[in-house]
Amino acid sequence: MCSLPPADRQRATGPASRAFIFSNLAGATTGDPRPGRGPDQRAQRAARQAMTGQKSQRALWVLLFGNLIIGTGVLLPAGMLTAFMSELSIPASRAGLMMTVGGLVVGFGAPLLAASTSHIDRRLLLVAALVCYVVGHAAAAVTQDFRLLLALRALTVAGAAIFTPQAAATVGLLVSPERRGSAIAFIFIGWSLASVLGIPAGTVLGSIIGWRATFLLMAGLSGIGAIMVWMVLPAGLRVVPLQLSSWLRVLGDLRLMTVLAVTMFAMSGQFVLFTYISPILSGVYGLDPQHIALLLMFGGVAGVLGSMAAARFAATLGQERCIFWALVMLAAGVALVWIGWGDIRAFIPAMLMWQFGGFPANSLQQGRLVSLAPPLASATVALNTSFVYLGQSVGSATGGLLVTNGPTPDQALAAVAFIIVSIALSHIATLIRSKPA
């Protein structure tokens, strides 16, 4: 089994971890050093030279803003589920399809879109991704049919499947190798902010100005982001796709696939509840939108603190042990939701525990995949991100089946079951011997 040195293992679970995943989910490297195999090196050098100093920093801020918009758009429907249900006269199970469809599109679409768009100029591709957000959100704001709304949701999140990984890959083309890790981590602050603010913002705005006006606001912000990307990024940036052999080696490795299954089951457990968090907190706990938003924001902060703790202790305790305790904390949190169903005094600490364990679990999983097979890291972390979103879809769909007659403690029980399976699979993965990478 291949492993990383302690310092590298710590970097794999730190702030740059999510950045590393998405840069590789682009399905590409930043160029092949062998003659005739990579992008035109003179164009790449010219672009990098053009982005020195203030211009380089401006580009990073623009991509950070783009990730904030993309991440908020992905998470927004969960915060507005109650608003969808009220205006469109649909049950929670149907409203939850907004998250299910989004997860399926990103889960299956991100690697496919990365492979099919690797020949396109990065600036043009990133602008096109944000234009998808503009068109999708604007059209959704005026539609009256829920089926059409779902179709528009699929179009919208296709932009997310493109933008986030390609933004990371673009940074790799613009900055020097020694700055690449910190620069990519910097633009992913946008996703961290979206994780903390996206659902709370959707809850508050959906209750004050309505979900249609909120979607129009998202369309406007996406348009601003597209203009900024076009004005700031240079033209002529292209990447080289991963080889098919890398994907096949991952798919044929039982241990790597078991680790990927851990990711999917852990995410499924969270989204059985999280997709329907707004109707749960309003219908079961009697909270108004402002208090729901505040609670979700505190949960997001707990998640960020959990990620910081994981980065601090992964190198000393080991990734697999940290993953175990993160999943145990996650399971304990959702189990407390089940045990104390309807009691806000139980839900608040449960939410904090759940987010404290859930946020770092994925980052730790990514580091684990890198350490198991470093030569296959580009493929494994790309698939891990797809499994994150597939887990979101499975969890949302499962929750939808359970909320037919309204929120139920069975959702929390199902969440516990999913997460227990992920813990068991994680242990099994430690017993399986990987093929040589």
C-alpha positions as CSV (number, residue, x, y, z in Angstrom):
1,M,0.0,0.0,0.0
2,C,1.3,3.4,-0.9
3,S,1.2,6.2,1.7
4,L,2.1,9.8,2.1
5,P,4.6,11.2,4.5
6,P,3.0,12.9,7.6
7,A,3.4,16.4,6.3
8,D,1.6,15.4,3.0
9,R,-1.1,13.6,4.9
10,Q,-1.8,16.8,6.9
11,R,-2.0,18.9,3.7
12,A,-4.4,16.3,2.3
13,T,-6.9,17.0,5.0
14,G,-6.4,20.7,5.3
15,P,-8.0,23.6,3.5
16,A,-6.4,22.7,0.2
17,S,-8.0,19.2,0.2
18,R,-11.3,20.2,-1.4
19,A,-9.4,22.4,-3.8
20,F,-7.2,19.4,-4.8
21,I,-10.3,17.3,-5.5
22,F,-11.9,19.8,-7.7
23,S,-8.8,20.6,-9.6
24,N,-8.5,17.0,-10.4
25,L,-12.3,16.6,-11.1
26,A,-11.5,18.9,-14.0
27,G,-10.2,15.6,-15.4
28,A,-7.0,17.2,-16.3
29,T,-3.4,18.2,-15.5
30,T,-1.9,21.6,-16.1
31,G,0.1,20.3,-19.0
32,D,2.3,17.4,-19.9
33,P,6.1,18.1,-19.9
34,R,6.7,15.7,-22.8
35,P,7.1,17.4,-26.2
36,G,4.0,17.5,-28.2
37,R,1.8,16.1,-25.4
38,G,0.6,19.2,-23.4
39,P,-1.0,22.5,-24.1
40,D,0.9,25.1,-26.0
41,Q,3.6,26.0,-23.5
42,R,4.3,29.4,-24.9
43,A,0.6,30.4,-24.5
44,Q,0.6,29.1,-20.9
45,R,3.7,31.0,-20.0
46,A,2.4,34.2,-21.6
47,A,-0.9,33.8,-19.6
48,R,1.0,33.3,-16.4
49,Q,3.3,36.2,-17.0
50,A,0.2,38.4,-17.7
51,M,-1.3,37.4,-14.3
52,T,1.5,38.5,-12.0
53,G,1.1,40.8,-9.1
54,Q,-2.3,42.6,-8.7
55,K,-3.8,40.9,-11.8
56,S,-3.1,37.5,-10.4
57,Q,-4.7,38.4,-7.1
58,R,-7.7,39.9,-8.8
59,A,-8.2,36.7,-10.8
60,L,-8.1,34.7,-7.5
61,W,-10.7,36.9,-6.0
62,V,-12.9,36.6,-9.1
63,L,-12.8,32.8,-8.9
64,L,-13.5,32.9,-5.2
65,F,-16.6,35.0,-5.9
66,G,-17.6,32.5,-8.6
67,N,-17.3,29.6,-6.2
68,L,-19.4,31.5,-3.7
69,I,-22.1,32.0,-6.3
70,I,-21.9,28.4,-7.5
71,G,-21.9,26.9,-4.0
72,T,-24.8,29.0,-2.9
73,G,-26.8,28.0,-6.0
74,V,-26.2,24.3,-5.3
75,L,-27.4,24.6,-1.7
76,L,-30.1,27.2,-2.1
77,P,-33.1,25.0,-2.7
78,A,-32.7,23.2,0.6
79,G,-33.3,26.5,2.4
80,M,-36.4,27.3,0.3
81,L,-38.1,24.0,0.4
82,T,-41.0,25.4,2.5
83,A,-41.4,28.2,0.0
84,F,-41.6,25.8,-2.9
85,M,-44.2,23.7,-1.0
86,S,-46.4,26.7,-0.2
87,E,-46.5,28.4,-3.6
88,L,-46.5,25.4,-5.9
89,S,-48.8,23.4,-3.6
90,I,-46.5,20.3,-3.6
91,P,-45.5,18.0,-0.7
92,A,-42.0,18.0,0.7
93,S,-41.3,14.7,-1.1
94,R,-41.7,16.4,-4.5
95,A,-39.9,19.6,-3.4
96,G,-36.9,17.6,-2.3
97,L,-36.5,16.5,-5.9
98,M,-34.8,19.9,-6.5
99,M,-31.8,18.6,-4.5
100,T,-32.1,15.0,-5.8
101,V,-31.9,16.2,-9.5
102,G,-29.0,18.6,-8.7
103,G,-27.0,15.8,-7.1
104,L,-27.5,13.4,-9.9
105,V,-26.5,15.9,-12.6
106,V,-23.3,16.9,-10.8
107,G,-22.5,13.4,-9.6
108,F,-22.7,11.9,-13.1
109,G,-22.1,15.0,-15.1
110,A,-18.9,16.5,-13.6
111,P,-16.5,13.8,-14.9
112,L,-18.3,13.5,-18.3
113,L,-18.4,17.3,-18.8
114,A,-14.7,17.5,-17.8
115,A,-13.8,14.9,-20.4
116,S,-15.9,16.5,-23.1
117,T,-14.8,20.1,-22.5
118,S,-11.1,19.7,-22.0
119,H,-10.3,21.2,-25.4
120,I,-12.2,24.5,-24.7
121,D,-10.5,27.7,-23.5
122,R,-10.9,27.9,-19.8
123,R,-12.1,31.5,-19.7
124,L,-14.8,30.8,-22.2
125,L,-15.8,27.6,-20.4
126,L,-16.0,29.3,-17.0
127,V,-18.1,32.1,-18.4
128,A,-20.4,29.6,-20.1
129,A,-20.9,27.8,-16.8
130,L,-22.0,31.0,-15.1
131,V,-24.2,31.8,-18.0
132,C,-25.9,28.5,-17.3
133,Y,-26.6,29.8,-13.8
134,V,-28.0,33.1,-15.2
135,V,-30.3,31.4,-17.7
136,G,-31.3,28.6,-15.4
137,H,-32.2,30.7,-12.3
138,A,-33.9,33.5,-14.4
139,A,-36.1,30.9,-16.3
140,A,-36.9,29.1,-13.0
141,A,-38.1,32.3,-11.5
142,V,-40.9,32.7,-14.0
143,T,-42.0,29.1,-14.5
144,Q,-45.3,27.9,-13.1
145,D,-44.8,24.1,-13.7
146,F,-42.8,22.1,-11.2
147,R,-41.7,19.6,-13.9
148,L,-40.2,22.4,-15.9
149,L,-38.6,23.7,-12.8
150,L,-36.9,20.4,-12.3
151,A,-35.6,20.4,-15.9
152,L,-34.3,24.0,-15.4
153,R,-32.6,22.9,-12.2
154,A,-30.7,20.2,-14.2
155,L,-29.5,22.9,-16.6
156,T,-28.6,25.2,-13.8
157,V,-26.4,22.8,-11.9
158,A,-24.7,21.7,-15.1
159,G,-22.9,25.0,-14.6
160,A,-21.8,24.0,-11.1
161,A,-20.5,20.7,-12.5
162,I,-18.3,22.7,-14.8
163,F,-17.3,25.8,-12.9
164,T,-15.9,24.6,-9.6
165,P,-13.4,21.9,-10.9
166,Q,-12.4,24.0,-13.9
167,A,-11.8,27.1,-11.7
168,A,-9.3,25.0,-9.7
169,A,-7.6,23.7,-12.8
170,T,-7.4,27.2,-14.2
171,V,-5.6,28.5,-11.1
172,G,-3.1,25.7,-11.7
173,L,-2.4,27.2,-15.1
174,L,-2.1,30.7,-13.9
175,V,0.3,30.6,-10.9
176,S,3.7,29.2,-10.3
177,P,3.9,25.6,-8.9
178,E,5.0,26.7,-5.5
179,R,1.9,29.0,-5.2
180,R,-0.6,26.5,-6.7
181,G,-1.8,24.8,-3.5
182,S,-2.4,28.0,-1.5
183,A,-4.0,29.7,-4.5
184,I,-6.4,26.9,-5.1
185,A,-7.2,26.7,-1.4
186,F,-7.9,30.5,-1.5
187,I,-10.6,30.3,-4.2
188,F,-12.3,27.5,-2.3
189,I,-13.0,29.9,0.6
190,G,-15.9,30.8,-1.7
191,W,-17.4,27.3,-1.3
192,S,-16.7,27.4,2.5
193,L,-18.7,30.6,2.7
194,A,-21.5,29.1,0.6
195,S,-21.6,26.1,2.9
196,V,-22.1,28.3,6.0
197,L,-24.3,30.9,4.3
198,G,-26.1,29.2,1.4
199,I,-28.9,27.5,3.1
200,P,-29.5,30.2,5.8
201,A,-29.6,32.8,3.0
202,G,-32.1,30.7,1.1
203,T,-34.3,30.3,4.2
204,V,-34.4,34.0,5.0
205,L,-34.7,35.4,1.4
206,G,-37.3,32.8,0.5
207,S,-39.5,33.9,3.4
208,I,-39.0,37.7,2.8
209,I,-38.9,38.2,-0.9
210,G,-40.0,34.7,-2.1
211,W,-38.1,32.0,-4.0
212,R,-38.7,33.6,-7.4
213,A,-37.1,36.9,-6.5
214,T,-34.3,34.9,-4.8
215,F,-33.6,33.0,-8.0
216,L,-33.6,36.3,-10.0
217,L,-31.1,37.7,-7.5
218,M,-29.0,34.6,-8.1
219,A,-29.2,35.1,-11.8
220,G,-28.1,38.7,-11.5
221,L,-25.1,37.8,-9.3
222,S,-24.2,35.0,-11.7
223,G,-24.2,37.5,-14.5
224,I,-21.9,39.8,-12.6
225,G,-19.6,36.8,-12.0
226,A,-19.6,36.0,-15.7
227,I,-18.6,39.5,-16.7
228,M,-15.8,39.6,-14.0
229,V,-14.4,36.3,-15.3
230,W,-14.4,37.5,-18.9
231,M,-12.7,40.8,-18.0
232,V,-10.1,39.4,-15.6
233,L,-9.0,36.0,-16.9
234,P,-6.7,35.7,-19.9
235,A,-7.6,33.7,-23.0
236,G,-5.7,30.7,-24.3
237,L,-5.7,28.4,-21.2
238,R,-6.3,24.7,-21.9
239,V,-5.8,21.5,-20.0
240,V,-4.9,17.8,-20.7
241,P,-7.4,15.1,-19.9
242,L,-6.7,12.1,-17.7
243,Q,-6.0,8.8,-19.5
244,L,-8.7,6.2,-19.5
245,S,-6.3,3.7,-17.9
246,S,-6.3,5.7,-14.7
247,W,-10.1,5.5,-14.4
248,L,-10.1,1.7,-15.1
249,R,-7.4,1.0,-12.5
250,V,-9.5,2.8,-9.8
251,L,-12.7,1.0,-10.8
252,G,-10.8,-2.3,-10.6
253,D,-9.5,-1.7,-7.1
254,L,-11.8,-3.1,-4.4
255,R,-10.3,-1.1,-1.6
256,L,-10.5,2.2,-3.4
257,M,-14.1,1.5,-4.4
258,T,-15.0,0.6,-0.8
259,V,-13.6,3.9,0.4
260,L,-15.6,5.7,-2.2
261,A,-18.7,3.8,-1.0
262,V,-18.0,5.2,2.5
263,T,-18.3,8.7,1.1
264,M,-21.6,7.9,-0.6
265,F,-23.3,6.3,2.4
266,A,-22.1,9.1,4.7
267,M,-23.5,11.7,2.4
268,S,-26.7,9.8,2.0
269,G,-27.2,9.7,5.7
270,Q,-26.8,13.5,6.0
271,F,-29.1,14.4,3.1
272,V,-32.0,12.2,4.3
273,L,-32.4,15.0,6.9
274,F,-30.5,18.0,5.5
275,T,-32.5,18.3,2.2
276,Y,-35.7,18.6,4.3
277,I,-34.2,20.6,7.2
278,S,-36.4,23.7,6.5
279,P,-39.8,21.9,6.8
280,I,-38.4,19.8,9.7
281,L,-37.4,22.9,11.7
282,S,-40.6,24.8,10.9
283,G,-43.1,22.0,11.1
284,V,-41.7,19.9,13.9
285,Y,-39.8,22.4,16.0
286,G,-41.9,25.5,15.3
287,L,-39.0,27.7,14.3
288,D,-39.5,30.8,12.1
289,P,-37.2,31.4,9.0
290,Q,-34.9,33.7,10.9
291,H,-34.2,31.3,13.7
292,I,-33.8,28.4,11.2
293,A,-31.2,30.5,9.3
294,L,-29.4,31.3,12.6
295,L,-29.3,27.7,13.6
296,L,-28.0,26.5,10.2
297,M,-25.3,29.2,10.3
298,F,-24.1,28.0,13.7
299,G,-24.1,24.4,12.3
300,G,-21.9,25.6,9.4
301,V,-19.5,27.2,11.8
302,A,-19.3,24.0,13.7
303,G,-18.5,22.2,10.5
304,V,-15.7,24.6,9.7
305,L,-14.3,24.1,13.2
306,G,-14.5,20.3,12.7
307,S,-12.5,20.7,9.5
308,M,-9.9,22.7,11.3
309,A,-9.6,20.0,14.0
310,A,-9.3,17.3,11.3
311,A,-6.4,19.2,9.7
312,R,-4.8,19.6,13.1
313,F,-4.9,15.9,14.2
314,A,-4.9,13.8,11.0
315,A,-1.1,13.7,10.8
316,T,-0.7,12.5,14.4
317,L,-3.8,10.2,14.8
318,G,-3.8,8.9,11.3
319,Q,-6.4,9.4,8.6
320,E,-8.4,6.2,9.2
321,R,-8.7,6.8,12.9
322,C,-9.8,10.4,12.3
323,I,-12.4,9.3,9.7
324,F,-13.7,6.8,12.2
325,W,-14.2,9.4,14.9
326,A,-15.7,11.9,12.4
327,L,-18.2,9.3,11.3
328,V,-19.0,8.4,14.9
329,M,-19.6,12.1,15.7
330,L,-21.8,12.3,12.7
331,A,-23.8,9.2,13.7
332,A,-24.1,10.4,17.3
333,G,-25.5,13.7,16.1
334,V,-28.2,12.2,13.8
335,A,-29.0,9.6,16.5
336,L,-29.6,12.4,19.0
337,V,-32.0,14.0,16.4
338,W,-33.9,10.7,16.3
339,I,-33.9,10.2,20.1
340,G,-34.9,13.8,20.9
341,W,-37.3,14.2,17.9
342,G,-39.4,17.4,18.5
343,D,-37.3,18.7,21.3
344,I,-35.2,21.7,20.3
345,R,-33.0,21.3,23.3
346,A,-31.8,18.0,21.8
347,F,-31.7,19.2,18.2
348,I,-29.3,22.1,18.8
349,P,-26.4,20.0,20.2
350,A,-27.3,17.2,17.7
351,M,-26.9,19.7,14.8
352,L,-23.5,20.9,16.1
353,M,-22.2,17.3,16.5
354,W,-23.5,16.3,13.1
355,Q,-21.9,19.2,11.3
356,F,-18.7,19.0,13.4
357,G,-18.2,15.4,12.2
358,G,-19.8,15.6,8.7
359,F,-17.8,18.5,7.3
360,P,-14.3,17.0,7.9
361,A,-15.4,13.4,7.0
362,N,-15.3,14.2,3.3
363,S,-12.0,16.0,3.4
364,L,-10.4,13.1,5.4
365,Q,-11.8,10.7,2.8
366,Q,-10.1,12.6,0.0
367,G,-6.8,12.5,1.9
368,R,-7.3,8.8,2.5
369,L,-7.7,8.1,-1.2
370,V,-4.6,10.1,-2.1
371,S,-2.5,8.2,0.5
372,L,-3.8,4.8,-0.7
373,A,-2.8,5.3,-4.3
374,P,-0.9,8.5,-5.0
375,P,-0.4,7.8,-8.8
376,L,-4.2,7.5,-9.1
377,A,-5.1,10.5,-7.1
378,S,-6.5,12.5,-10.0
379,A,-9.0,9.8,-10.7
380,T,-9.9,8.8,-7.1
381,V,-10.6,12.3,-5.9
382,A,-12.6,13.1,-9.0
383,L,-14.8,10.0,-8.4
384,N,-15.0,10.9,-4.7
385,T,-16.6,14.2,-5.5
386,S,-19.1,12.4,-7.8
387,F,-19.9,10.0,-5.0
388,V,-20.5,13.0,-2.7
389,Y,-23.3,14.2,-5.0
390,L,-24.6,10.8,-5.7
391,G,-24.9,10.3,-2.0
392,Q,-26.8,13.6,-1.8
393,S,-29.2,12.3,-4.4
394,V,-29.7,8.9,-2.7
395,G,-30.3,10.6,0.7
396,S,-32.7,13.2,-0.8
397,A,-34.7,10.5,-2.6
398,T,-34.8,8.3,0.6
399,G,-36.0,11.3,2.6
400,G,-38.6,12.0,0.0
401,L,-40.0,8.5,0.3
402,L,-40.3,9.0,4.1
403,V,-41.8,12.5,4.2
404,T,-44.9,11.6,2.2
405,N,-47.1,12.5,5.2
406,G,-44.7,15.1,6.6
407,P,-41.4,15.1,8.5
408,T,-40.9,11.9,10.6
409,P,-38.3,10.6,13.0
410,D,-37.9,7.7,10.6
411,Q,-35.8,10.1,8.5
412,A,-33.3,10.4,11.4
413,L,-33.4,6.6,11.9
414,A,-32.6,6.1,8.2
415,A,-29.8,8.6,8.4
416,V,-28.3,6.6,11.3
417,A,-28.5,3.4,9.3
418,F,-26.7,4.9,6.3
419,I,-23.9,6.3,8.5
420,I,-23.5,3.0,10.4
421,V,-23.1,1.3,7.0
422,S,-20.4,3.9,6.1
423,I,-18.6,3.2,9.4
424,A,-18.7,-0.6,8.7
425,L,-17.4,-0.1,5.1
426,S,-14.6,2.1,6.4
427,H,-13.4,-0.6,8.7
428,I,-13.7,-3.2,5.9
429,A,-11.6,-0.9,3.7
430,T,-8.8,-1.1,6.2
431,L,-8.8,-4.9,5.9
432,I,-8.7,-5.0,2.1
433,R,-5.3,-4.9,0.4
434,S,-5.1,-2.5,-2.6
435,K,-3.6,-3.4,-5.9
436,P,-0.2,-1.8,-6.5
437,A,-0.9,1.7,-7.9
